């Protein structure tokens, strides 16, 4: 649905030339929901504006929804929907008039029927005669999406679709976005600063920084690339309140009285040989393991400890977050960037 190669954009300012986007290559398959993340100034908005024909690229090429971005921008516009971050409705105009105007501009057959169907799907029934300015934040965003979908585009760009919404409205909008793909096969390309949104909605995520794509993959793949999953194991009889952060040998010596230094040593030796374990550290009677595919490795780790005669009191599995991914590949937290 989107194939871009070497897409670039430079701007000339009084201070010189600024390379906002430096050769972006990206591919989006039909029916995908793809998240586009990046800190402020990374080139995210410029890339989005190029893909939606709002800004001509300086270099590179792209085919969007079956039409060449440079040779046929009008064809691209006919085949995409674009929902801007700030919306585009007139607060004084009734919602039905906004939808009717959009449908007629696109030459939609039976605009009344199309609008009625969209209002039913997006929970906008009963709001047709209400001025856009009188709608709640969630209702306005659903109206914005209806405007982007009124001509039935196969590809929709959503720019920060849930910014400013309360958690319930955000969750409802997520459901509507999922239904767009499930019921119509709509491809969705969205930008967001909410990491939980990207994690919950997106099949794949692209991260841009300094004008280039620096990471891409499914949320799970990106998390695994950071440092693996973390498994924390507490040995039976470990005392509470042991100081954290001690060096391994000192911590093992401290644990010897209550847990048994032999048990700690056996546990560490057994787990350090396990093929899934990247790193093993000990603090008191607690072992912290960095592993690949923690949910699959967990039973093997427990069996290895059991074979070594080590009794466990508790275990905990934690996975890296998308913010950990973002921090690793850009050096910044997306929450801070937002």
N, C-alpha and C positions, 0 to 999 in steps of 0.2 A: 504493500500500500504506500510506503515511502521508501525510496532508494535515493540516498544522497551521497555524493562523492566529492571530496575536496571543497565543500561549501565554505566560503570565506567572505568576510566583510571587513573593510577598513573604513575609517572615518578620518577626515582631515580637519584638524583643529588649529587654533592659533599657536599651539605648542608643538605641532607636528602631526605625524600620522599615528593613529591608534588602530591596532589590529584587534578588533572586538571578537572576531571568530577566525580561527586559524586552520582551516582545512578539516571540517567535520565530515566524517563518514558515518552514516547510520542507515539501518534497515529496519522497517517495521512491517510485519506480516499482516495479512488480512485477519481481522477478528481479534487482534491483540489489544490489550490495555498496557500501554507503555508509559512509565513515569520518567520525566526529565527533570533532574535535580541539579542544582548548582548554587554556589554562594553568590551574593550580589556582585555584579561586575564580571561574572565568569563567562558571559556570552549567551546565557540561556534565553533571555528575552530577544536578543538579536537573531538567534537561530530560529526561534518561534516566528518572529516577524517575517523572516525570509521564507520559511516553509508555507506561510499563509499568504504570500504575495504582497505583504504590506511593505516590504523592503527588498530592493533588488540586490542580489549577491554581487560581490566584487569579482569572485572567481568561483569555480566549481560548477557542478551540475546536480540537478535533482529531478526525479519524477515523482509527483505527488498525486495519488488517486488516479493514476493512469495518464497524466498530462505532464508535459515538460514544463518545469517551473519558469524557464527563461522564454521559451518559444510560445507557450500557450498559457499565460497566467490567468486569462479569463476562463479557460477550461478547468484549471485548478479550482478557481473560486466557485464554479458551478457544482463541483463535486465534493466540497468540504463544508463543514460547519465550524464556526469559530465563536467561542464564548470567552469574551475578554474578562479580565479580572474585575474591572469596574462596572461591567454591564453596559448596556446601550439603550436602555428604555427611557422614555420621557416620563417623569413623575406625574405629570398632569393627564396623561393619556391612559384610557382604560386598557387593561391587559389584552382584551379581545381585539382591539383596534391595532395594537402593536403586532399581534400574531397575524392578523388579516393582511396588514401592509407587507409584512415579510413574505408571506405566502404568495401574494400577487406579484411582488418584485421578482420572485423566482419562477413565476409562471406555473404555480402548482395547480393541477387539476383538482376540482372539488375542494377548495381551500377550507370551506366550512367543515366538511367531513374530516379532513386532515387535522384541523385545529381541535375538533371535539375529541378525536382519538388521542392526541398528545396530552390534552388537559386531563383525560381520564387516567392515562398512564403515569402522569407526573403529579397527580393529586392537586390539580388546579381547577377542578370543577367547582362551580359556584363563585369563582373569582373573576369571571370574564368582564363584568361591568365595573369592577373596582379599579380606581386609578393605580398605576404602578407604584406611586409614592406611598400608597396606603397599605401595601403588602408588607408582610414580615420579611426579615432577611432571608429565611429559607424559601419562602414563596417567590421572592424576587429571583433567587438563584435558579429555582426550578423553571421560572418563566424565561430566564436567559437561556437555559438549556433547550427549552421548547423552541425558542427563536432559532437556535442553531440547528435544530433537527427538523424544522418545518418542511424543508424541501427534500427530506429523506437522504441526506448525504451518507456515503459509505464510510467517511472518515470525519471525526470530530476532534477539534483542538479545544481543550479546556485549560484556561490559564488561571491557576489558583482558584479552583471552583468552590472551595469551602471556606475561604478566608473570611473571618469575622463571624462565622456561624457558631451557635451553641452546639455542644456534643450531640444532642438528640437530632438536630437538623442536619449535622454532618453525617451521622449514621444513616439517616433517611436518604440523603443525597447519594451516599455510596451505593445503597440498594438500587436506586434509579440508574446509576451508571452501570452497574452490573447487568441490569435488565436490558439496557441499550445493546449490550454485546450479546446477551443470551437470546433475546427475542428477534433482533434485527441483524445480528452479525456485525454491528457497527464497530469499526476500529477506533480506539480512543487514544489520543496522545495528550497527556496532561502534565502540567507543571505544578509543583506543590512544595511547600516548606514544611508540611506535616509528615514526619517520617512514618507514623502509624498509618496514615492514609496511603502512602506509597507501598508499605508492607502489606496492607489489607487488600488493596485494589489491583496492583500491577502484576502482570505476568513477567515483565522484565523492567529493569531500571537502567537508565543511562545517566552517568554523572559527568558533567562538563566543568572544567576549571581552566582558567587562562585561555579560553577560546578553543579548547580541544576536549574530546571525549577521553576521560582518564580511566573510566571503569564502566563495565556493562555486564549484565547477567540477571538471572532471577534473584529475588531477595535472598533466598537460601544460599545460592552460589556466592553472592557477594559477601555474605556473613562468614561463610567458610573460608574465604580468601583472607580475612583479616588475621585471625590467629587460631582458628579452630574453636571448638566448644570447651568449656571449662567444667570439669567434674571435681567436686569437693567431697572428700571422704573423711569422716571422723571415726577414729578407731575406738572400740569399746573401752570404757574406763578412762577416756581422755579427760583431764581436769578442765573446768571452766575458767575462762579468763586468762589463758596463757598469752603472753605478749606476742603480738603479731609482728612480722617483719624481721624476726631474728634470722641469723645465718643458719644454713641447713644443719651444720654439725652442732652448733650451740643449741638449736631447737631440739634436735634428736636427743642430746644429752639431758636437756631439761625434761623431756618426755619420758626418759628412761625409768624414773621412779614410779610414776603413776600408770603409764601405759605399758612400759616395758620396752627398753631400747631394742631388744631383740625383735619384738613384734614390729616396731617402726622400721627397723632395718630390713626385715623380711618383706614387709609390705612394699617398701620403696624398691627393693631389688626385683620383686615379682612384677611390679607395674612398669618399671623402667624398661623391662624387656618386652612389654606388650607392643605389637606392631602399630597400634593406633595411637600410642602415647608419643606426643612430640616433646613434652617437657614435664618433669615431676619435681615439685618442691615440697618441703615439710616445714610446718610451723607447729611446734608442740606435738599433739597427737592428731593433727589434721594434715592430710595430703591434698595438694592442689595440682590437678593434672590438666594439661592442655592436650586435647585429643581431636582426632578427625571423626566426624559423624558420631557425636556423643550418644545419641539415642540408640544407634546400632552397636556401639562399643561397650555400652554400659554392662550388659550381662557378661561379656567376656572379662571385663575388669573384676566383677564380683567373683566370678569363677576362679580367676587367678589368685585372688586374695584367699578364697576358701581353700584352694589347693596348698597355699603357703601356711595355712593354719592361723590366719589373721581374722579376727572377729570385728565386724563393723557395727557402729552405733547408728550412723546416719550417712546419707549421701545426697548430693544436690547437683543437678545438671543446669548449667546456664549457657545461653548462646549469645554471641555478640549481637549488638543492635545495629540498625542501619546508621545510627549516628556514629558508632564505632567505625563503620566502613567509611563514612564520609570524612571523619577525622583522619583516618589512615591515608586516604588517597588525595585529600586536599590540604591537610594540615589545619583544618578549621572544623568546628562543629556546625552542622546545619542550623541548629537552634540559635547559635550565636550569630551566624550569617543572616538569619531571618530578622 
